[in-house]
Every structure is written in C-alpha cells, then in structure tokens.
Amino acid sequence: MDFILEFIAGIFQEALPMLLKFFGAIIRWCIFLGNKKFKDVLNEEWNTRVGLFTLIIIIIAIFNLG
C-alpha cells in the first residue's frame, strides 16, 4: 500500500509543476495576443507562478460564488 501512495505522490510531485507551467504559458501567450511563439513563451520563466496564481484566483472565485 505504501508503494502505491508513494507512486501517486511522485506523479503529483512531477506532474503538477509541469501542468502549472503549461497553464501559465497558455495564460501568458493569451496576454501577448499570440505575438510571441508559444514555444518561446513556454521556455520563459514565471509560467509556473502565473499558472499557480491563476489557479488560486479561479478557486477563490468558485468558493465565493457558493
């Protein structure tokens, strides 16, 4: 059972930052209105922070609606 929990934790530990980075890159690419190539935006810094910030804003908005 411990192996399964560690495996799931490892997946989240690796996948969550990558998903946040991708989500942040999508947000930043939309802000740039597509003037920059998505590949260039994806390789820049701050994508993970932008993704996390956006996710927090979405969660706060959902809880405030309820």
Backbone as a printed PyTorch tensor [residue, N CA C, xyz], in Angstrom:
tensor([[[  0.8180,  -1.1910,   0.0000],
         [  0.0000,   0.0000,   0.0000],
         [  0.8670,   1.2630,   0.0000]],

        [[  1.9750,   1.2140,   0.7280],
         [  2.8600,   2.3720,   0.7670],
         [  3.4610,   2.6630,  -0.6060]],

        [[  3.7210,   1.6020,  -1.3550],
         [  4.2830,   1.7830,  -2.6910],
         [  3.3160,   2.5570,  -3.5830]],

        [[  2.0460,   2.2290,  -3.4930],
         [  1.0380,   2.8990,  -4.3160],
         [  0.9370,   4.3730,  -3.9390]],

        [[  0.9430,   4.6560,  -2.6480],
         [  0.8630,   6.0490,  -2.2050],
         [  2.0930,   6.8440,  -2.6300]],

        [[  3.2580,   6.2220,  -2.5240],
         [  4.4750,   6.9050,  -2.9530],
         [  4.4820,   7.1180,  -4.4620]],

        [[  3.9600,   6.1670,  -5.2000],
         [  3.8810,   6.2900,  -6.6510],
         [  2.9590,   7.4450,  -7.0350]],

        [[  1.8020,   7.5140,  -6.4010],
         [  0.8500,   8.5910,  -6.6870],
         [  1.4390,   9.9410,  -6.2820]],

        [[  2.1030,   9.9860,  -5.1370],
         [  2.7330,  11.2340,  -4.6910],
         [  3.8320,  11.6570,  -5.6610]],

        [[  4.5810,  10.7060,  -6.1700],
         [  5.6310,  11.0140,  -7.1380],
         [  5.0710,  11.5710,  -8.4290]],

        [[  3.9490,  11.0150,  -8.8580],
         [  3.3120,  11.5220, -10.0740],
         [  2.8730,  12.9650,  -9.8740]],

        [[  2.2240,  13.2400,  -8.7370],
         [  1.7840,  14.6090,  -8.4750],
         [  2.9670,  15.5510,  -8.3070]],

        [[  4.0260,  15.0580,  -7.7030],
         [  5.1990,  15.8940,  -7.4850],
         [  5.8550,  16.2740,  -8.8090]],

        [[  5.8180,  15.3930,  -9.7760],
         [  6.4200,  15.6790, -11.0740],
         [  5.4420,  16.3650, -12.0230]],

        [[  4.1960,  15.9350, -12.0070],
         [  3.2340,  16.4110, -12.9990],
         [  2.6510,  17.7760, -12.6510]],

        [[  2.4380,  18.0500, -11.3890],
         [  1.7940,  19.3070, -11.0040],
         [  2.5880,  20.5370, -11.4430]],

        [[  3.8930,  20.6070, -11.1940],
         [  4.6320,  21.7800, -11.6870],
         [  4.6210,  21.8980, -13.2120]],

        [[  4.6660,  20.7610, -13.8950],
         [  4.6360,  20.8080, -15.3560],
         [  3.2890,  21.3190, -15.8590]],

        [[  2.2080,  20.8810, -15.2220],
         [  0.8800,  21.3520, -15.6150],
         [  0.7040,  22.8340, -15.3160]],

        [[  1.2020,  23.2690, -14.1610],
         [  1.1110,  24.6890, -13.8250],
         [  1.9290,  25.5330, -14.7960]],

        [[  3.0940,  25.0310, -15.1880],
         [  3.9280,  25.7590, -16.1450],
         [  3.2200,  25.8710, -17.4920]],

        [[  2.6160,  24.7880, -17.9340],
         [  1.9050,  24.8000, -19.2100],
         [  0.6940,  25.7260, -19.1420]],

        [[ -0.0510,  25.6560, -18.0430],
         [ -1.2220,  26.5110, -17.8550],
         [ -0.8150,  27.9840, -17.8100]],

        [[  0.2670,  28.2760, -17.1030],
         [  0.7720,  29.6470, -17.0430],
         [  1.2500,  30.1420, -18.3950]],

        [[  1.8550,  29.2500, -19.1700],
         [  2.3080,  29.6310, -20.5080],
         [  1.1190,  29.9420, -21.4120]],

        [[  0.0450,  29.1830, -21.2640],
         [ -1.1620,  29.4650, -22.0550],
         [ -1.7160,  30.8380, -21.6950]],

        [[ -1.7740,  31.1310, -20.4020],
         [ -2.2820,  32.4350, -19.9540],
         [ -1.3920,  33.5580, -20.4850]],

        [[ -0.0830,  33.3950, -20.3520],
         [  0.8380,  34.4370, -20.8220],
         [  0.7830,  34.5940, -22.3350]],

        [[  0.6250,  33.4990, -23.0630],
         [  0.5360,  33.5650, -24.5140],
         [ -0.7190,  34.3330, -24.9250]],

        [[ -1.8090,  34.1200, -24.1900],
         [ -3.0420,  34.8710, -24.4690],
         [ -2.8570,  36.3530, -24.1600]],

        [[ -2.1070,  36.6570, -23.1140],
         [ -1.8470,  38.0610, -22.7750],
         [ -1.0220,  38.7240, -23.8760]],

        [[ -0.0740,  37.9930, -24.4320],
         [  0.7330,  38.5240, -25.5330],
         [ -0.0390,  38.5350, -26.8480]],

        [[ -1.2730,  38.0520, -26.8340],
         [ -2.1570,  38.0110, -28.0070],
         [ -1.5470,  37.2140, -29.1600]],

        [[ -0.7320,  36.2410, -28.8230],
         [ -0.1490,  35.3840, -29.8420],
         [  0.9840,  36.0230, -30.6230]],

        [[  1.4530,  37.1880, -30.1790],
         [  2.5490,  37.8440, -30.8930],
         [  3.8610,  37.0830, -30.7540]],

        [[  4.0300,  36.3970, -29.6460],
         [  5.2020,  35.5480, -29.4500],
         [  4.8170,  34.1100, -29.7670]],

        [[  5.7780,  33.3440, -30.1950],
         [  5.5160,  31.9290, -30.4150],
         [  5.2830,  31.2530, -29.0700]],

        [[  4.3670,  30.2840, -29.0710],
         [  4.0500,  29.5930, -27.8200],
         [  5.2780,  28.8870, -27.2610]],

        [[  6.1060,  28.3600, -28.1340],
         [  7.3220,  27.6680, -27.6930],
         [  8.2480,  28.6230, -26.9480]],

        [[  8.3370,  29.8680, -27.4220],
         [  9.1750,  30.8570, -26.7420],
         [  8.6010,  31.2140, -25.3760]],

        [[  7.2900,  31.3740, -25.3170],
         [  6.6470,  31.6990, -24.0410],
         [  6.8060,  30.5370, -23.0630]],

        [[  6.7010,  29.3200, -23.5560],
         [  6.8180,  28.1440, -22.6920],
         [  8.2100,  28.0370, -22.0820]],

        [[  9.2230,  28.4900, -22.7810],
         [ 10.5940,  28.3960, -22.2700],
         [ 10.9760,  29.5450, -21.3480]],

        [[ 10.1370,  30.5630, -21.2470],
         [ 10.4360,  31.6920, -20.3700],
         [ 10.1160,  31.3420, -18.9200]],

        [[ 10.6310,  32.1620, -18.0200],
         [ 10.3780,  31.9610, -16.5970],
         [  9.0050,  32.5160, -16.2250]],

        [[  8.6040,  32.3030, -15.0260],
         [  7.3750,  32.8020, -14.4220],
         [  6.1230,  32.0450, -14.8410]],

        [[  6.2010,  31.0860, -15.7220],
         [  4.9940,  30.3850, -16.1530],
         [  4.3520,  29.6030, -15.0140]],

        [[  5.1660,  28.9620, -14.1880],
         [  4.6220,  28.1860, -13.0750],
         [  3.9420,  29.1100, -12.0710]],

        [[  4.5440,  30.2440, -11.8140],
         [  3.9510,  31.1960, -10.8650],
         [  2.6480,  31.7620, -11.4020]],

        [[  2.6290,  32.0780, -12.6800],
         [  1.4050,  32.6000, -13.2940],
         [  0.3090,  31.5370, -13.2730]],

        [[  0.6690,  30.3000, -13.5620],
         [ -0.3020,  29.2140, -13.5270],
         [ -0.8580,  28.9910, -12.1380]],

        [[  0.0060,  29.0160, -11.1270],
         [ -0.4450,  28.8440,  -9.7470],
         [ -1.3340,  30.0050,  -9.3180]],

        [[ -0.9290,  31.2160,  -9.6430],
         [ -1.7220,  32.3970,  -9.2900],
         [ -3.0990,  32.3370,  -9.9480]],

        [[ -3.1470,  31.9630, -11.2060],
         [ -4.4200,  31.8630, -11.9190],
         [ -5.2970,  30.7800, -11.3150]],

        [[ -4.7000,  29.6530, -10.9680],
         [ -5.4570,  28.5680, -10.3460],
         [ -6.0310,  29.0030,  -9.0000]],

        [[ -5.2520,  29.7340,  -8.2230],
         [ -5.7340,  30.2350,  -6.9310],
         [ -6.8870,  31.2120,  -7.1340]],

        [[ -6.7700,  32.0940,  -8.1100],
         [ -7.8430,  33.0500,  -8.4000],
         [ -9.1190,  32.3150,  -8.8100]],

        [[ -8.9850,  31.2810,  -9.6240],
         [-10.1550,  30.5070, -10.0500],
         [-10.8040,  29.8120,  -8.8580]],

        [[ -9.9950,  29.2310,  -7.9810],
         [-10.5340,  28.5430,  -6.8030],
         [-11.2430,  29.5350,  -5.8850]],

        [[-10.6460,  30.6960,  -5.6770],
         [-11.2790,  31.7160,  -4.8320],
         [-12.6000,  32.1640,  -5.4480]],

        [[-12.6210,  32.3470,  -6.7490],
         [-13.8530,  32.7740,  -7.4190],
         [-14.9420,  31.7120,  -7.2820]],

        [[-14.5720,  30.4520,  -7.3780],
         [-15.5610,  29.3800,  -7.2550],
         [-16.1340,  29.3380,  -5.8430]],

        [[-15.2760,  29.4650,  -4.8380],
         [-15.7630,  29.4140,  -3.4640],
         [-16.5710,  30.6530,  -3.0890]],

        [[-16.2750,  31.7780,  -3.7050],
         [-17.0500,  32.9840,  -3.4140],
         [-18.4200,  32.9550,  -4.0730]],

        [[-18.5770,  32.1790,  -5.1230],
         [-19.8800,  32.0750,  -5.7710],
         [-20.8380,  31.2000,  -4.9730]],

        [[-20.2840,  30.2900,  -4.1810],
         [-21.1050,  29.3240,  -3.4490],
         [-21.6720,  29.8160,  -2.1800]]])
